[in-house]
């Protein structure tokens, strides 16, 4: 579904991504793990058209994305839930979800909304509430729900567990597996390596802009290097 080849990204003189290659097959949950500054978010931002690579290609279902603007990338069938949630705090929950559906046919809005509310009943309960008054966990649900309102084939999730209580993290990951079972492919960037590897079909380890390890989630959970560096063992 998605193939990234030889991707190089610079921020001024800083070489953030140094020729990474990765693939996401349709129907999978693929995760990128790594320390802060490894290049995980830069990878997602490049796929979403928010950062222009200096070199390399990003192909989604046969379409080269590197020359497209972000709204054009979204129209290809990619949804994004950014790091830090980035909800519109002065708008209601429902208005945030409406913004996520801007590129969808109006006649399909209600079906999409009911799907998101089935995943996140609390969003339906708080649909008229200002997003800025929600808890951190509820805002994360809203960010994910907003990304799903575009009915994406692939959704990019950037640190969905960041700053959340353990019970809420568990709920978020349960939802990720649910949407995947329902047909949405997921590319997940996550510092909580244990949780990410448990749900991932395939995983990549990113270190200082390079992919240093890859394998199934189960394989990397058992890898001694991963266990020492990211699982606290």
Helices and strands as residue ranges (DSSP letters): E 2-11, E 14-24, E 29-33, H 40-47, E 55-60, E 63-64, H 70-75, E 78-81, H 93-100, G 106-108, H 109-119, H 121-125, G 131-133, H 136-148, E 154-158, H 166-181, E 185-189, H 193-199, E 202-207, E 210-215, H 217-222, H 224-230
